[in-house]
């Protein structure tokens, strides 16, 4: 899955780069606002993929190893994402 995550990140980086170019070309303000919203959606999508992989790998392993603080760390991370 790591390859898919890296590929997903590359696609997002490319989309953000294209948005930057459009902004530099003196685009209409509402177009820029919509582009920023699109970038935010892409970043949120990437966060979901990354969080899912984190839970399936690191969090699961740490809990099996008896590291109960892992749950608190995960809860704090999710709370920050939901702000």
Contact map, one row per residue, 1 for C-alpha under 8 A:
11111000000000000000000000000000000000000000000000001000000000000000000000000000000
11111100000000000000000000000000000000000000000000000000000000000000000000000000000
11111110000000000000000000000000000000000000000000000000000000000000000000000000000
11111111000000000000000000000000000000000000000000000000000000000000000000000000000
11111111100000000000000000000000000000000000010011000000000000000000000000000000000
01111111110000000000000000000000000000000000000000000000000000000000000000000000000
00111111111000000000000000000000000000000000000000000000000000000000000000000000000
00011111111100000000000000000000000000000000010000000000000000000000000000000000000
00001111111110000000000000000000000000000000010000000000000000000000000000000000000
00000111111111000000000000000000000000000000000000000000000000000000000000000000000
00000011111111100000000000000000000000000000000000000000000000000000000000000000000
00000001111111110000000000000000000000000110010000000000000000000000000000000000000
00000000111111111000000000000000000000000000000000000000000000000000000000000000000
00000000011111111100000000000000000000000000000000000000000000000000000000000000000
00000000001111111110000000000000000000100000000000000000000000000000000000000000000
00000000000111111111000000000000000000100000000000000000000000000000000000000000000
00000000000011111111100000000000000000000000000000000000000000000000000000000000000
00000000000001111111110000000000000000000000000000000000000000000000000000000000000
00000000000000111111111000000000001100100000000000000000000000000000000000000000000
00000000000000011111111100000000000000000000000000000000000000000000000000000000000
00000000000000001111111110000000000000000000000000000000000000000000000000000000000
00000000000000000111111111100001000000000000000000000000000000000000000000000000000
00000000000000000011111111100001000000000000000000000000000000000000000000000000000
00000000000000000001111111100000000000000000000000000000000000000000000000000000000
00000000000000000000111111100000000000000000000000000000000000000000000000000000000
00000000000000000000011111110000000000000000000000000000000000000000000000000000000
00000000000000000000011111111011000000000000000000000000000000000000000000000000000
00000000000000000000000001111111000000000000000000000000000000000000000000000000000
00000000000000000000000000111111100000000000000000000000000000000000000000000000000
00000000000000000000000000011111110000000000000000000000000000000000000000000000000
00000000000000000000000000111111111000000000000000000000000000000000000000000000000
00000000000000000000011000111111111100000000000000000000000000000000000000000000000
00000000000000000000000000001111111110000000000000000000000000000000000000000000000
00000000000000000000000000000111111111000000000000000000000000000000000000000000000
00000000000000000010000000000011111111100000000000000000000000000000000000000000000
00000000000000000010000000000001111111110000000000000000000000000000000000000000000
00000000000000000000000000000000111111111000000000000000000000000000000000000000000
00000000000000000000000000000000011111111100000000000000000000000000000000000000000
00000000000000110010000000000000001111111110000000000000000000000000000000000000000
00000000000000000000000000000000000111111111000000000000000000000000000000000000000
00000000000000000000000000000000000011111111100000000000000000000000000000000000000
00000000000100000000000000000000000001111111110000000000000000000000000000000000000
00000000000100000000000000000000000000111111111000000000000000000000000000000000000
00000000000000000000000000000000000000011111111100000000000000000000000000000000000
00000000000000000000000000000000000000001111111110000000000000000000000000000000000
00001001100100000000000000000000000000000111111111000000000000000000000000000000000
00000000000000000000000000000000000000000011111111100000000000000000000000000000000
00000000000000000000000000000000000000000001111111110000000000000000000000000000000
00001000000000000000000000000000000000000000111111111000000000000000000000000000000
00001000000000000000000000000000000000000000011111111100000000000000000000000000000
00000000000000000000000000000000000000000000001111111110000000000000000000000000000
00000000000000000000000000000000000000000000000111111111000000000000000000000000000
10000000000000000000000000000000000000000000000011111111100000000000000000000000000
00000000000000000000000000000000000000000000000001111111111000000000000000000000000
00000000000000000000000000000000000000000000000000111111111100000000000000000000000
00000000000000000000000000000000000000000000000000011111111100000000000000000000000
00000000000000000000000000000000000000000000000000001111111110000000000000000000000
00000000000000000000000000000000000000000000000000000111111111000000000000000000000
00000000000000000000000000000000000000000000000000000111111111100000011001000000000
00000000000000000000000000000000000000000000000000000011111111110000000000000000000
00000000000000000000000000000000000000000000000000000000111111111000000000000000000
00000000000000000000000000000000000000000000000000000000011111111111010000000000000
00000000000000000000000000000000000000000000000000000000001111111111011000000000000
00000000000000000000000000000000000000000000000000000000000111111110000000000000000
00000000000000000000000000000000000000000000000000000000000011111110000000000000000
00000000000000000000000000000000000000000000000000000000000001111111000000000000000
00000000000000000000000000000000000000000000000000000000000001111111110000000000000
00000000000000000000000000000000000000000000000000000000000001100111111100000000000
00000000000000000000000000000000000000000000000000000000000000000011111110000000000
00000000000000000000000000000000000000000000000000000000001001100011111111000000000
00000000000000000000000000000000000000000000000000000000001000100001111111100000000
00000000000000000000000000000000000000000000000000000000000000000001111111110000000
00000000000000000000000000000000000000000000000000000000000000000000111111111000000
00000000000000000000000000000000000000000000000000000000001000000000011111111100000
00000000000000000000000000000000000000000000000000000000000000000000001111111110000
00000000000000000000000000000000000000000000000000000000000000000000000111111111000
00000000000000000000000000000000000000000000000000000000000000000000000011111111100
00000000000000000000000000000000000000000000000000000000000000000000000001111111110
00000000000000000000000000000000000000000000000000000000000000000000000000111111111
00000000000000000000000000000000000000000000000000000000000000000000000000011111111
00000000000000000000000000000000000000000000000000000000000000000000000000001111111
00000000000000000000000000000000000000000000000000000000000000000000000000000111111
00000000000000000000000000000000000000000000000000000000000000000000000000000011111
